[in-house]
Amino acid sequence: MSEYVNPVEQLIHSTVRIECESLQGKSSGTGYFYSFLNSGMGGVPCIVTNKHVINGATKGKFHLTIRDENAKPNLNSHLPIEFNNFENMWIKHPDPNIDLAIFPINPLVEQSKARGIEFYFILLSQENIANQELLDSLPSMEEIIMIGYPSGLWDERHNLPIIRKGITATHPKLPYNGKPEFMIDAACFPGSSGSPVFLANIGSFVDKSGALCAGTRIALLGTLYAGPQHTTTGEVRIVEVPTDMRPISISTIPINLGLVIQCSKLLDFDAILKPIIDFEIQMRNQQTPNP
């Protein structure tokens, strides 16, 4: 009999801590691994985060966990990977109002394999996205988890993120104020920018009719990017979840709400990445000898 593995134990390996250096100083945020354009020939593995996490970054760093000989994570071994000209290595969402950016990692993975190093991470894909049928079955309030690095915190010894729990504050299928986003009720601190937000029903859930069902439902709902905050004058403003860890005078106060970009906006990158897949398929076909 195969051993049951709680799905959250897999999801904690789907994120990565992003460290940035810019003229303004050091900052950190969250990214997650996602494979675009999955097909029989493979996909385009990338790291997803917010544009504002990497904007202005001249240097950047990831910490990637080493895979052991049993194809499992070696929690006592991870490797820092550093980059120059960091911001320009990202592909930004073509809509300036959509705060998403992606970093293709296949070159990094292949270069590391050539050196005898293999990394362990969990790739999410379109199969993990909450589809319309699932969204239509959900009530406005559902349990969610957000995985990331709030206030820059992480288990540095084991290269593991922090798990936060909350609920949807608006329905994840409805465009909040006409934008492709929804709101969650969860603590969203600096460093959480770019965190994946998952529907997380572990063990049981309530179906559309209100009946209690046994089972587990996990699905990607979107990417955290901003949240409403009180100003010192009592106003409520929507601001990007900050990434800067430097001490600053407090002029805004989080109110434990976050805005999440709906996961459907990830699909907009497919048209940008398709030429990469087409080129790789063409190269493979050219390298395959004719019978």
N, C-alpha and C positions, 0 to 999 in steps of 0.2 A: 504494500500500500504506500503510495507516495505521501510524503510529509506535507501537511498544509503550511503554507507560508502566507502570513498576513500581507495583503497587497501594499500596505504602507511601508513594509520592510523593503519592497522594491522601489517605491516612489522616492524614498530618501536618497536613492542613488541616481535620481533623474535630475538633480540640481547641481549647480556649481557656483562657488563664490567668485565674484568678479572684483578684482582690485584694480583701481585706476590711479594714475598720476597725471596731473594737469598743472597748468601755471597757477591754479588756485590752491593746489595741495593734493592730498590723498583722499580717496573716497572708496566706497565699496557698494556693491549691489548684488543682485541675484540673477542667475540665468538658469535655463533648463534645457536639456537635450531633447531635440525633436527632429525626426526624419521626415523631410518633405518628399513628395512624389514617389512614395513607395510603389514598387512594381516588381515583376519577376527579375528584373535586372538590378534591383537595389534601389536606393533612394539617395537623397542628399542630406546627410547628417549635419545638423547645425546646433548652435547654442542660441537660444532666444532670450532677449532681454528688452529693456526700454531704451529708446534713443537717448533719453536724458542721463542714463547711467554712464554711457560711453562718450557723450558729447564733450569735445575738448580734450579727450584723453590722449596724451602723447606716449604714455606707456601703459601696459596692462598685464595682468597676471591671472592665470587659472591654477588651481590645485587639483590634479587629477589622480584618482586612486588607481593603484597598480592591480592588475588582475593576476591571481595566483595560478599555480599549475592545474588546479581543479576548476578553472574558469569562474572563480568566486572572488569577491573583493578582499584584498589584503588590507585590512583596516589599520594596520600598523605601518603601511608604506604608501606614501603619495608623493607626487612629483610636482614642483612648481614649474609652470611653463610661462615664460615671459616674452612680451612682444613690444617692439617699438612701433611708432606710427599707428597706434592702436585703433583710434577712431576710424581711420580710413580702411581698416580691414573688415569693417562691418557693412552689411547691406541694409539700408534703412527702408522702412515701408514707404512706398511712393506717395502716400497721402500725408502731407505735413501734419495733419491733425491726429494721426494714428501713431502713438508712441511705442513703436515696435522696431527692433533691429535684430538681424541674424548674423551669425558668424559661422561660415562653413568650416567644419573640422576635419573633413576627410584627408586633406594634405597633412595635417598634424598627426592624425592616426597612422597613416601610411609611413610617414617618416619615422615615427616611433617604432613601428613594427620592424622596419629595416634595421633598427638598432637593437632589436630583441626585446623591446618594451611594449607590453599591451596594457591598455587601460580598461578599467571596469566602470561602466555607466549604463544606465537604462535609457534607451531611446523611446520617447513617446512618439506617436504618429497620429494620423487622421483617425485610425481605429480607436484611439483613446478619447477622441473629442465627443462631447455630448451631442448626439445627433438631434434632429428636430423632433423625432418621435419621443425620445427621452425627455427633451425640454418641455414638450407639450404635456407630459405626464406629471411634471413636478408642480408642487404648490409654490407659493411665493417664498415661504420660509423653508429652507432645507439646510441640513448640516453640511459644512464645508471644512476642509483643512487647507492651510496655506503653508508651503514649505519654502524656507529661505534662510536669510542671515540678518535678522532684525538687529539694528544697532551694531552691525558688524560681527555679531556673536556667532560662534560655530564651535563644534568639537574639533579643535585643531589637531588633537592627537589622532583622531580617526577620520578626519576630513568629512564630517557629517554635519548636516544642516539642523536648524531648529524647526519644530513643527508647531504651528499655531492652529487653534480650532475656533470656529465661529459658525455663523449662519448667513444665508443670503438675506440681505435687507430689502432688496427689490427683486423682482422675478428675473432670473438669468436669461430668459428668452426675449424680454422686452427691452428695447433701446431706451435707456434712462435719459430723459429729456431730449429724446430724438437722436442720441448718439449711440454708436455700437458698443455700449458698455452697461454694466449693472453695478449695484452697490452691495458690499458685504459688511456685516457687523463683526469686526475683528480688529485687534490692535495692529496698526500698520506703522511701524517705526522706521527710521532711516536704515537703509540696507535691505529693506524688504522690496524695493523697486525691482520689478521683473519676476517676482515670485509666481509660480504656477498656483492656481486656485482650483481645487478638485471638489466635486461632489463626493461625499464620503459617508456612505451608509454601510457600516460594518456589522454584519450579523443579521440585521433586519432593517426594513424600511416600510413606509406607508405608501400604498399604491394610489392611483388617481381616484379610486372610489373611497379611499379612506381606510381600506383594510390593511391590517398588519401582515407583512409578508416576511418569511425567513429568507435570508440571502444577503449578499453583499453587492453594492453598486458603487463603482468608482469611475469617474469620468472627468476629463479636463473641461473646466468651464471657462477659463480665461487667464489673463495675465494682469496682476496688480500693477497700477502705475501712479495713482494719485489718491487724494482723499480730502474731504472737507475739514477745515481747521478753524477754530476760533482765533481771532486776532485780539490783541490787547485792548482794542476798543470795543470788543463784543461782536464784531462782524463775523460772518461765516463765509470763508472763501475756499474755493477748490484749488489745491496746490499739488504739484508733483511730490511724491514721497521722496524726501531728500536722500542724498547719498553721502553727503559730506559728514565726516566724523569729528571735525574740529569743534572746540567749544565756541558757542555763539550766544549772543543775548537772545532770550526767548521772546519772540514777538507773535508767534502762533502756537496754538495748543491743539494737538490731535484730539479728536472726539471719538476714537475707536470705530471709525468708518473708513472704508476704502473703496475706490473705484477700480473696476476690473474690466479690461478690454475683452469683449466677447471673443471666444476662441475661433469663430468663423473668420476673423480678420487674418488669422495665420494663413488661410488658404490663398490670400492675395499674393503671397510670395511664390506660388507655384509657377505663374507665368514668367517671373523673373528667373527662376532656377531651371526651368525646362530646357533652355539651351545647354546647360551644363550636363544634364542627363543625356540629351541627344548626342552631345559631343563624346561623352564617355562610351555610349553604346557604339557609336561609329568607330571609335578607336579599338574597342574590343573586337568588333567584327573584322577590322583590318588585320588584327593580330592573330585571328583564328585561321589556320591553314585550310585551304579547300581540300575536300576529300578526293 
